[in-house]
Amino acid sequence: MSYDISLYMTVDTGGPEPAEFRPADIGNYTSNVSPMWTKALGHRLADLADAYAGDSFPALQRAVAAMEAEPDEYRAMNPKNGWGDYDGALNYLRALRDACAAYPKARIYISC
């Protein structure tokens, strides 16, 4: 299982239905590192689904800072099966944080 995250916005194109626009694709990363994200965020990463990016940015900023401040603590949580690691988990969280800063009015789409 893995997380696939992107940001999306609905756009009024003047037609009968709004169009969906995806300004950022964070990509896919293994859910084996989800305990790291949960520890850093204080809740599951999946709980950000459908939230506004701007509203989620402060929590993501704190989570990235927490992971950067205690790398050994988070590295100790590396999955035993070798699927994913601290560096990949941190980079994925950074990418989401940066996209949320760039597109604060977008919503977070998470498939897991």
A tleap script that builds the chain and sets N, CA, C and O, in Angstrom:
source leaprc.protein.ff14SB
mol = sequence {
  NMET SER TYR ASP ILE SER LEU TYR MET THR
  VAL ASP THR GLY GLY PRO GLU PRO ALA GLU
  PHE ARG PRO ALA ASP ILE GLY ASN TYR THR
  SER ASN VAL SER PRO MET TRP THR LYS ALA
  LEU GLY HIE ARG LEU ALA ASP LEU ALA ASP
  ALA TYR ALA GLY ASP SER PHE PRO ALA LEU
  GLN ARG ALA VAL ALA ALA MET GLU ALA GLU
  PRO ASP GLU TYR ARG ALA MET ASN PRO LYS
  ASN GLY TRP GLY ASP TYR ASP GLY ALA LEU
  ASN TYR LEU ARG ALA LEU ARG ASP ALA CYS
  ALA ALA TYR PRO LYS ALA ARG ILE TYR ILE
  SER CCYS
}
set mol.1.N position { 0.836 -1.167 0.000 }
set mol.1.CA position { 0.000 0.000 0.000 }
set mol.1.C position { 0.891 1.244 0.000 }
set mol.1.O position { 2.013 1.229 0.507 }
set mol.2.N position { 0.359 2.312 -0.582 }
set mol.2.CA position { 1.134 3.540 -0.651 }
set mol.2.C position { 0.209 4.748 -0.656 }
set mol.2.O position { -1.008 4.631 -0.801 }
set mol.3.N position { 0.820 5.895 -0.495 }
set mol.3.CA position { 0.111 7.166 -0.583 }
set mol.3.C position { 0.378 7.760 -1.956 }
set mol.3.O position { 1.510 7.739 -2.439 }
set mol.4.N position { -0.657 8.284 -2.580 }
set mol.4.CA position { -0.532 9.027 -3.824 }
set mol.4.C position { -1.217 10.359 -3.564 }
set mol.4.O position { -2.432 10.406 -3.370 }
set mol.5.N position { -0.450 11.438 -3.560 }
set mol.5.CA position { -0.977 12.739 -3.157 }
set mol.5.C position { -0.808 13.765 -4.273 }
set mol.5.O position { 0.226 13.824 -4.938 }
set mol.6.N position { -1.840 14.563 -4.459 }
set mol.6.CA position { -1.773 15.709 -5.362 }
set mol.6.C position { -2.663 16.804 -4.792 }
set mol.6.O position { -3.457 16.568 -3.881 }
set mol.7.N position { -2.519 17.989 -5.335 }
set mol.7.CA position { -3.389 19.101 -4.969 }
set mol.7.C position { -4.338 19.335 -6.131 }
set mol.7.O position { -3.958 19.177 -7.291 }
set mol.8.N position { -5.569 19.710 -5.823 }
set mol.8.CA position { -6.535 19.961 -6.890 }
set mol.8.C position { -7.369 21.188 -6.568 }
set mol.8.O position { -7.532 21.581 -5.413 }
set mol.9.N position { -7.888 21.774 -7.632 }
set mol.9.CA position { -8.770 22.930 -7.517 }
set mol.9.C position { -9.881 22.747 -8.544 }
set mol.9.O position { -9.659 22.167 -9.607 }
set mol.10.N position { -11.050 23.229 -8.233 }
set mol.10.CA position { -12.101 23.255 -9.237 }
set mol.10.C position { -12.114 24.655 -9.838 }
set mol.10.O position { -11.971 25.657 -9.138 }
set mol.11.N position { -12.288 24.693 -11.148 }
set mol.11.CA position { -12.218 25.944 -11.891 }
set mol.11.C position { -13.510 26.127 -12.673 }
set mol.11.O position { -13.950 25.216 -13.374 }
set mol.12.N position { -14.114 27.292 -12.554 }
set mol.12.CA position { -15.313 27.617 -13.325 }
set mol.12.C position { -14.868 27.983 -14.730 }
set mol.12.O position { -14.248 29.024 -14.946 }
set mol.13.N position { -15.188 27.120 -15.682 }
set mol.13.CA position { -14.791 27.353 -17.073 }
set mol.13.C position { -15.921 27.975 -17.893 }
set mol.13.O position { -15.768 28.209 -19.092 }
set mol.14.N position { -17.048 28.240 -17.246 }
set mol.14.CA position { -18.194 28.795 -17.957 }
set mol.14.C position { -19.109 27.722 -18.526 }
set mol.14.O position { -20.190 28.029 -19.029 }
set mol.15.N position { -18.687 26.478 -18.451 }
set mol.15.CA position { -19.495 25.368 -18.945 }
set mol.15.C position { -20.472 24.904 -17.881 }
set mol.15.O position { -20.571 25.506 -16.812 }
set mol.16.N position { -21.191 23.833 -18.176 }
set mol.16.CA position { -22.193 23.350 -17.229 }
set mol.16.C position { -21.602 22.777 -15.936 }
set mol.16.O position { -22.277 22.772 -14.906 }
set mol.17.N position { -20.379 22.303 -15.972 }
set mol.17.CA position { -19.725 21.725 -14.801 }
set mol.17.C position { -18.352 22.370 -14.627 }
set mol.17.O position { -17.687 22.677 -15.617 }
set mol.18.N position { -17.923 22.576 -13.400 }
set mol.18.CA position { -16.566 23.097 -13.202 }
set mol.18.C position { -15.529 22.041 -13.601 }
set mol.18.O position { -15.796 20.841 -13.540 }
set mol.19.N position { -14.371 22.495 -14.001 }
set mol.19.CA position { -13.275 21.593 -14.362 }
set mol.19.C position { -12.366 21.423 -13.160 }
set mol.19.O position { -12.268 22.310 -12.312 }
set mol.20.N position { -11.708 20.288 -13.092 }
set mol.20.CA position { -10.752 20.049 -12.026 }
set mol.20.C position { -9.349 20.270 -12.567 }
set mol.20.O position { -8.991 19.763 -13.631 }
set mol.21.N position { -8.570 21.024 -11.829 }
set mol.21.CA position { -7.203 21.359 -12.199 }
set mol.21.C position { -6.286 20.856 -11.089 }
set mol.21.O position { -6.558 21.070 -9.908 }
set mol.22.N position { -5.218 20.198 -11.465 }
set mol.22.CA position { -4.263 19.686 -10.476 }
set mol.22.C position { -2.949 20.446 -10.618 }
set mol.22.O position { -2.125 20.110 -11.469 }
set mol.23.N position { -2.749 21.476 -9.786 }
set mol.23.CA position { -1.533 22.277 -9.909 }
set mol.23.C position { -0.265 21.610 -9.379 }
set mol.23.O position { 0.838 22.058 -9.690 }
set mol.24.N position { -0.403 20.552 -8.589 }
set mol.24.CA position { 0.786 19.899 -8.029 }
set mol.24.C position { 0.530 18.408 -7.842 }
set mol.24.O position { -0.511 17.996 -7.333 }
set mol.25.N position { 1.497 17.620 -8.264 }
set mol.25.CA position { 1.454 16.174 -8.063 }
set mol.25.C position { 2.645 15.815 -7.180 }
set mol.25.O position { 3.796 15.895 -7.610 }
set mol.26.N position { 2.358 15.423 -5.952 }
set mol.26.CA position { 3.416 15.087 -5.005 }
set mol.26.C position { 4.001 13.719 -5.340 }
set mol.26.O position { 5.178 13.460 -5.091 }
set mol.27.N position { 3.184 12.861 -5.896 }
set mol.27.CA position { 3.640 11.539 -6.296 }
set mol.27.C position { 3.210 10.461 -5.323 }
set mol.27.O position { 2.264 10.619 -4.551 }
set mol.28.N position { 3.929 9.376 -5.386 }
set mol.28.CA position { 3.577 8.169 -4.663 }
set mol.28.C position { 4.716 7.804 -3.717 }
set mol.28.O position { 5.888 7.893 -4.083 }
set mol.29.N position { 4.365 7.392 -2.494 }
set mol.29.CA position { 5.378 6.911 -1.559 }
set mol.29.C position { 4.747 5.851 -0.660 }
set mol.29.O position { 3.554 5.898 -0.361 }
set mol.30.N position { 5.552 4.921 -0.246 }
set mol.30.CA position { 5.069 3.789 0.531 }
set mol.30.C position { 4.452 4.194 1.876 }
set mol.30.O position { 4.929 5.106 2.551 }
set mol.31.N position { 3.403 3.504 2.231 }
set mol.31.CA position { 2.756 3.755 3.524 }
set mol.31.C position { 3.513 3.101 4.679 }
set mol.31.O position { 3.133 3.271 5.837 }
set mol.32.N position { 4.568 2.363 4.381 }
set mol.32.CA position { 5.368 1.742 5.442 }
set mol.32.C position { 6.006 2.772 6.373 }
set mol.32.O position { 6.393 2.444 7.494 }
set mol.33.N position { 6.114 4.009 5.910 }
set mol.33.CA position { 6.700 5.068 6.742 }
set mol.33.C position { 5.628 5.909 7.431 }
set mol.33.O position { 5.949 6.913 8.067 }
set mol.34.N position { 4.374 5.516 7.314 }
set mol.34.CA position { 3.297 6.320 7.909 }
set mol.34.C position { 3.447 6.519 9.422 }
set mol.34.O position { 2.999 7.551 9.922 }
set mol.35.N position { 4.051 5.594 10.181 }
set mol.35.CA position { 4.257 5.902 11.601 }
set mol.35.C position { 5.138 7.141 11.812 }
set mol.35.O position { 4.938 7.879 12.777 }
set mol.36.N position { 6.099 7.375 10.930 }
set mol.36.CA position { 6.923 8.582 11.032 }
set mol.36.C position { 6.068 9.831 10.842 }
set mol.36.O position { 6.144 10.783 11.619 }
set mol.37.N position { 5.249 9.802 9.786 }
set mol.37.CA position { 4.403 10.967 9.503 }
set mol.37.C position { 3.408 11.203 10.632 }
set mol.37.O position { 3.153 12.345 11.014 }
set mol.38.N position { 2.849 10.124 11.163 }
set mol.38.CA position { 1.884 10.257 12.258 }
set mol.38.C position { 2.556 10.878 13.484 }
set mol.38.O position { 1.989 11.759 14.130 }
set mol.39.N position { 3.744 10.420 13.794 }
set mol.39.CA position { 4.472 10.985 14.941 }
set mol.39.C position { 4.763 12.468 14.712 }
set mol.39.O position { 4.568 13.288 15.609 }
set mol.40.N position { 5.223 12.806 13.530 }
set mol.40.CA position { 5.598 14.196 13.243 }
set mol.40.C position { 4.385 15.126 13.180 }
set mol.40.O position { 4.441 16.257 13.662 }
set mol.41.N position { 3.300 14.652 12.592 }
set mol.41.CA position { 2.094 15.476 12.433 }
set mol.41.C position { 1.215 15.497 13.683 }
set mol.41.O position { 0.530 16.481 13.962 }
set mol.42.N position { 1.248 14.401 14.424 }
set mol.42.CA position { 0.336 14.269 15.557 }
set mol.42.C position { -0.990 13.659 15.145 }
set mol.42.O position { -1.902 13.534 15.962 }
set mol.43.N position { -1.100 13.284 13.890 }
set mol.43.CA position { -2.284 12.601 13.342 }
set mol.43.C position { -1.861 11.940 12.035 }
set mol.43.O position { -0.763 12.184 11.535 }
set mol.44.N position { -2.722 11.118 11.496 }
set mol.44.CA position { -2.392 10.416 10.249 }
set mol.44.C position { -2.264 11.397 9.081 }
set mol.44.O position { -2.994 12.386 9.019 }
set mol.45.N position { -1.355 11.130 8.175 }
set mol.45.CA position { -1.227 11.931 6.962 }
set mol.45.C position { -2.531 11.890 6.174 }
set mol.45.O position { -2.931 12.889 5.576 }
set mol.46.N position { -3.182 10.751 6.172 }
set mol.46.CA position { -4.449 10.594 5.446 }
set mol.46.C position { -5.535 11.531 5.967 }
set mol.46.O position { -6.498 11.812 5.255 }
set mol.47.N position { -5.393 12.018 7.197 }
set mol.47.CA position { -6.383 12.944 7.758 }
set mol.47.C position { -6.373 14.302 7.054 }
set mol.47.O position { -7.292 15.099 7.244 }
set mol.48.N position { -5.355 14.574 6.249 }
set mol.48.CA position { -5.302 15.826 5.495 }
set mol.48.C position { -6.117 15.763 4.201 }
set mol.48.O position { -6.242 16.764 3.496 }
set mol.49.N position { -6.661 14.604 3.894 }
set mol.49.CA position { -7.432 14.447 2.655 }
set mol.49.C position { -8.571 15.453 2.586 }
set mol.49.O position { -9.359 15.588 3.522 }
set mol.50.N position { -8.641 16.142 1.486 }
set mol.50.CA position { -9.682 17.109 1.152 }
set mol.50.C position { -9.564 18.419 1.936 }
set mol.50.O position { -10.427 19.288 1.811 }
set mol.51.N position { -8.523 18.570 2.730 }
set mol.51.CA position { -8.298 19.827 3.453 }
set mol.51.C position { -7.707 20.857 2.498 }
set mol.51.O position { -7.097 20.509 1.487 }
set mol.52.N position { -7.896 22.123 2.834 }
set mol.52.CA position { -7.262 23.180 2.049 }
set mol.52.C position { -5.765 23.186 2.342 }
set mol.52.O position { -5.337 23.047 3.488 }
set mol.53.N position { -4.991 23.349 1.291 }
set mol.53.CA position { -3.534 23.330 1.412 }
set mol.53.C position { -3.045 24.403 2.373 }
set mol.53.O position { -2.171 24.139 3.199 }
set mol.54.N position { -3.595 25.606 2.278 }
set mol.54.CA position { -3.172 26.691 3.160 }
set mol.54.C position { -3.445 26.405 4.623 }
set mol.54.O position { -2.666 26.789 5.496 }
set mol.55.N position { -4.560 25.724 4.891 }
set mol.55.CA position { -4.889 25.365 6.267 }
set mol.55.C position { -3.959 24.277 6.797 }
set mol.55.O position { -3.702 24.203 7.999 }
set mol.56.N position { -3.458 23.438 5.899 }
set mol.56.CA position { -2.601 22.316 6.291 }
set mol.56.C position { -1.135 22.700 6.391 }
set mol.56.O position { -0.347 21.991 7.017 }
set mol.57.N position { -0.765 23.817 5.778 }
set mol.57.CA position { 0.643 24.215 5.743 }
set mol.57.C position { 1.290 24.315 7.125 }
set mol.57.O position { 2.387 23.785 7.299 }
set mol.58.N position { 0.670 24.970 8.127 }
set mol.58.CA position { 1.340 25.074 9.434 }
set mol.58.C position { 1.674 23.712 10.048 }
set mol.58.O position { 2.764 23.531 10.590 }
set mol.59.N position { 0.760 22.769 9.969 }
set mol.59.CA position { 1.020 21.427 10.521 }
set mol.59.C position { 2.136 20.733 9.759 }
set mol.59.O position { 2.970 20.052 10.357 }
set mol.60.N position { 2.157 20.902 8.450 }
set mol.60.CA position { 3.214 20.291 7.647 }
set mol.60.C position { 4.562 20.937 7.947 }
set mol.60.O position { 5.582 20.250 7.998 }
set mol.61.N position { 4.571 22.243 8.143 }
set mol.61.CA position { 5.808 22.945 8.486 }
set mol.61.C position { 6.353 22.425 9.820 }
set mol.61.O position { 7.551 22.172 9.949 }
set mol.62.N position { 5.469 22.267 10.808 }
set mol.62.CA position { 5.894 21.738 12.113 }
set mol.62.C position { 6.387 20.295 11.987 }
set mol.62.O position { 7.371 19.916 12.624 }
set mol.63.N position { 5.707 19.492 11.169 }
set mol.63.CA position { 6.091 18.087 11.008 }
set mol.63.C position { 7.461 17.962 10.356 }
set mol.63.O position { 8.282 17.151 10.787 }
set mol.64.N position { 7.712 18.749 9.332 }
set mol.64.CA position { 9.030 18.730 8.686 }
set mol.64.C position { 10.095 19.157 9.693 }
set mol.64.O position { 11.151 18.530 9.781 }
set mol.65.N position { 9.829 20.205 10.443 }
set mol.65.CA position { 10.788 20.669 11.456 }
set mol.65.C position { 11.043 19.593 12.508 }
set mol.65.O position { 12.182 19.406 12.936 }
set mol.66.N position { 10.004 18.891 12.923 }
set mol.66.CA position { 10.166 17.821 13.921 }
set mol.66.C position { 11.047 16.699 13.380 }
set mol.66.O position { 11.920 16.195 14.088 }
set mol.67.N position { 10.821 16.309 12.131 }
set mol.67.CA position { 11.628 15.240 11.543 }
set mol.67.C position { 13.077 15.680 11.348 }
set mol.67.O position { 14.000 14.887 11.535 }
set mol.68.N position { 13.275 16.934 10.976 }
set mol.68.CA position { 14.639 17.443 10.783 }
set mol.68.C position { 15.384 17.576 12.116 }
set mol.68.O position { 16.600 17.391 12.168 }
set mol.69.N position { 14.664 17.895 13.183 }
set mol.69.CA position { 15.282 18.101 14.495 }
set mol.69.C position { 15.712 16.798 15.163 }
set mol.69.O position { 16.645 16.795 15.965 }
set mol.70.N position { 15.044 15.698 14.844 }
set mol.70.CA position { 15.313 14.411 15.501 }
set mol.70.C position { 15.539 13.297 14.478 }
set mol.70.O position { 14.820 12.298 14.500 }
set mol.71.N position { 16.516 13.444 13.584 }
set mol.71.CA position { 16.682 12.433 12.528 }
set mol.71.C position { 16.935 11.022 13.052 }
set mol.71.O position { 16.424 10.056 12.483 }
set mol.72.N position { 17.704 10.886 14.114 }
set mol.72.CA position { 17.997 9.543 14.633 }
set mol.72.C position { 16.740 8.866 15.162 }
set mol.72.O position { 16.557 7.660 14.997 }
set mol.73.N position { 15.887 9.642 15.791 }
set mol.73.CA position { 14.632 9.096 16.314 }
set mol.73.C position { 13.755 8.573 15.175 }
set mol.73.O position { 13.145 7.511 15.291 }
set mol.74.N position { 13.700 9.317 14.092 }
set mol.74.CA position { 12.871 8.902 12.957 }
set mol.74.C position { 13.554 7.804 12.141 }
set mol.74.O position { 12.879 6.919 11.616 }
set mol.75.N position { 14.874 7.850 12.028 }
set mol.75.CA position { 15.584 6.773 11.311 }
set mol.75.C position { 15.383 5.431 12.015 }
set mol.75.O position { 15.350 4.384 11.369 }
set mol.76.N position { 15.249 5.468 13.329 }
set mol.76.CA position { 14.996 4.231 14.082 }
set mol.76.C position { 13.650 3.623 13.703 }
set mol.76.O position { 13.400 2.450 13.980 }
set mol.77.N position { 12.791 4.405 13.078 }
set mol.77.CA position { 11.472 3.933 12.653 }
set mol.77.C position { 11.475 3.428 11.209 }
set mol.77.O position { 10.422 3.072 10.680 }
set mol.78.N position { 12.650 3.392 10.561 }
set mol.78.CA position { 12.712 2.881 9.189 }
set mol.78.C position { 12.073 1.491 9.136 }
set mol.78.O position { 12.328 0.664 10.011 }
set mol.79.N position { 11.258 1.229 8.136 }
set mol.79.CA position { 10.607 -0.082 8.024 }
set mol.79.C position { 11.629 -1.215 7.917 }
set mol.79.O position { 12.611 -1.121 7.182 }
set mol.80.N position { 11.381 -2.253 8.646 }
set mol.80.CA position { 12.294 -3.408 8.659 }
set mol.80.C position { 12.354 -4.098 7.292 }
set mol.80.O position { 13.360 -4.723 6.955 }
set mol.81.N position { 11.268 -3.983 6.501 }
set mol.81.CA position { 11.256 -4.648 5.203 }
set mol.81.C position { 12.013 -3.866 4.131 }
set mol.81.O position { 12.124 -4.330 2.996 }
set mol.82.N position { 12.539 -2.682 4.473 }
set mol.82.CA position { 13.333 -1.912 3.527 }
set mol.82.C position { 12.530 -1.084 2.539 }
set mol.82.O position { 13.111 -0.416 1.684 }
set mol.83.N position { 11.219 -1.113 2.637 }
set mol.83.CA position { 10.373 -0.336 1.733 }
set mol.83.C position { 10.157 1.043 2.343 }
set mol.83.O position { 9.288 1.220 3.198 }
set mol.84.N position { 10.941 2.010 1.908 }
set mol.84.CA position { 10.857 3.365 2.414 }
set mol.84.C position { 11.855 3.589 3.525 }
set mol.84.O position { 12.338 2.649 4.156 }
set mol.85.N position { 12.158 4.869 3.752 }
set mol.85.CA position { 13.084 5.223 4.818 }
set mol.85.C position { 12.873 6.676 5.231 }
set mol.85.O position { 12.073 7.402 4.640 }
set mol.86.N position { 13.613 7.080 6.262 }
set mol.86.CA position { 13.509 8.427 6.815 }
set mol.86.C position { 13.704 9.490 5.742 }
set mol.86.O position { 12.904 10.419 5.638 }
set mol.87.N position { 14.753 9.363 4.950 }
set mol.87.CA position { 15.051 10.390 3.954 }
set mol.87.C position { 13.928 10.531 2.931 }
set mol.87.O position { 13.538 11.646 2.587 }
set mol.88.N position { 13.414 9.418 2.451 }
set mol.88.CA position { 12.310 9.464 1.500 }
set mol.88.C position { 11.042 10.019 2.118 }
set mol.88.O position { 10.323 10.790 1.482 }
set mol.89.N position { 10.762 9.630 3.364 }
set mol.89.CA position { 9.565 10.114 4.057 }
set mol.89.C position { 9.644 11.619 4.284 }
set mol.89.O position { 8.658 12.335 4.107 }
set mol.90.N position { 10.824 12.094 4.676 }
set mol.90.CA position { 11.009 13.526 4.905 }
set mol.90.C position { 10.895 14.306 3.598 }
set mol.90.O position { 10.246 15.351 3.554 }
set mol.91.N position { 11.513 13.812 2.549 }
set mol.91.CA position { 11.437 14.506 1.263 }
set mol.91.C position { 10.011 14.566 0.728 }
set mol.91.O position { 9.607 15.574 0.150 }
set mol.92.N position { 9.253 13.500 0.917 }
set mol.92.CA position { 7.854 13.473 0.483 }
set mol.92.C position { 7.043 14.517 1.261 }
set mol.92.O position { 6.235 15.241 0.680 }
set mol.93.N position { 7.266 14.587 2.577 }
set mol.93.CA position { 6.569 15.562 3.408 }
set mol.93.C position { 6.978 16.993 3.038 }
set mol.93.O position { 6.142 17.897 3.026 }
set mol.94.N position { 8.249 17.192 2.740 }
set mol.94.CA position { 8.711 18.512 2.289 }
set mol.94.C position { 8.027 18.916 0.982 }
set mol.94.O position { 7.608 20.063 0.821 }
set mol.95.N position { 7.918 17.971 0.059 }
set mol.95.CA position { 7.282 18.269 -1.228 }
set mol.95.C position { 5.821 18.668 -1.030 }
set mol.95.O position { 5.334 19.596 -1.676 }
set mol.96.N position { 5.129 17.971 -0.140 }
set mol.96.CA position { 3.736 18.319 0.152 }
set mol.96.C position { 3.661 19.691 0.809 }
set mol.96.O position { 2.823 20.511 0.436 }
set mol.97.N position { 4.528 19.948 1.782 }
set mol.97.CA position { 4.560 21.258 2.444 }
set mol.97.C position { 4.791 22.381 1.432 }
set mol.97.O position { 4.098 23.398 1.457 }
set mol.98.N position { 5.764 22.192 0.547 }
set mol.98.CA position { 6.101 23.225 -0.427 }
set mol.98.C position { 4.959 23.469 -1.415 }
set mol.98.O position { 4.697 24.608 -1.799 }
set mol.99.N position { 4.286 22.400 -1.821 }
set mol.99.CA position { 3.143 22.550 -2.728 }
set mol.99.C position { 2.001 23.279 -2.028 }
set mol.99.O position { 1.321 24.103 -2.639 }
set mol.100.N position { 1.790 22.978 -0.752 }
set mol.100.CA position { 0.739 23.659 0.008 }
set mol.100.C position { 1.040 25.148 0.151 }
set mol.100.O position { 0.124 25.971 0.129 }
set mol.101.N position { 2.305 25.494 0.297 }
set mol.101.CA position { 2.689 26.905 0.373 }
set mol.101.C position { 2.461 27.595 -0.963 }
set mol.101.O position { 2.038 28.750 -1.003 }
set mol.102.N position { 2.739 26.895 -2.053 }
set mol.102.CA position { 2.603 27.477 -3.390 }
set mol.102.C position { 1.147 27.602 -3.836 }
set mol.102.O position { 0.810 28.517 -4.588 }
set mol.103.N position { 0.280 26.694 -3.382 }
set mol.103.CA position { -1.121 26.657 -3.824 }
set mol.103.C position { -2.061 26.573 -2.621 }
set mol.103.O position { -2.740 25.561 -2.447 }
set mol.104.N position { -2.114 27.606 -1.793 }
set mol.104.CA position { -2.881 27.531 -0.544 }
set mol.104.C position { -4.391 27.341 -0.734 }
set mol.104.O position { -5.063 26.859 0.178 }
set mol.105.N position { -4.929 27.705 -1.885 }
set mol.105.CA position { -6.370 27.558 -2.102 }
set mol.105.C position { -6.741 26.207 -2.703 }
set mol.105.O position { -7.920 25.916 -2.901 }
set mol.106.N position { -5.741 25.389 -2.992 }
set mol.106.CA position { -5.998 24.043 -3.510 }
set mol.106.C position { -6.406 23.139 -2.355 }
set mol.106.O position { -6.217 23.461 -1.182 }
set mol.107.N position { -6.971 22.002 -2.728 }
set mol.107.CA position { -7.314 20.983 -1.722 }
set mol.107.C position { -6.375 19.804 -1.922 }
set mol.107.O position { -5.829 19.587 -3.003 }
set mol.108.N position { -6.210 19.058 -0.852 }
set mol.108.CA position { -5.283 17.915 -0.874 }
set mol.108.C position { -6.059 16.655 -1.228 }
set mol.108.O position { -7.046 16.309 -0.577 }
set mol.109.N position { -5.596 15.978 -2.269 }
set mol.109.CA position { -6.161 14.691 -2.668 }
set mol.109.C position { -5.200 13.603 -2.218 }
set mol.109.O position { -4.011 13.649 -2.535 }
set mol.110.N position { -5.703 12.641 -1.492 }
set mol.110.CA position { -4.875 11.527 -1.026 }
set mol.110.C position { -5.568 10.206 -1.362 }
set mol.110.O position { -6.719 9.971 -0.993 }
set mol.111.N position { -4.844 9.370 -2.058 }
set mol.111.CA position { -5.295 8.013 -2.318 }
set mol.111.C position { -4.335 7.098 -1.590 }
set mol.111.O position { -3.123 7.172 -1.793 }
set mol.112.N position { -4.876 6.228 -0.737 }
set mol.112.CA position { -4.000 5.291 -0.018 }
set mol.112.C position { -4.664 3.935 0.062 }
set mol.112.O position { -4.096 3.001 0.627 }
savepdb mol mol.pdb
quit
